[in-house]
Amino acid sequence: MRKLFKKGERVRNKLDGKVMEVLKYIKNNWIQVKSFDIESKEVRTATVKEDKLSKAA
């Protein structure tokens, strides 16, 4: 299993452009990430495929 991102690293979602933080790898190419929703002012966690993410600037 390749690991492109490390825990705590900031990544950008290629689909909607949201910046997220890597929490952990779940299984092959699936990553658990957290992001902050500005409208509802809460932290959300989600699982995203690794190829849908890129490194944030």
Summary of the structure (lengths in Angstrom):
residues: 57
radius of gyration: 10.8
end to end distance: 24.7
largest distance: 36.0
contacts: 134
relative contact order: 0.32
helix: 5%
strand: 56%
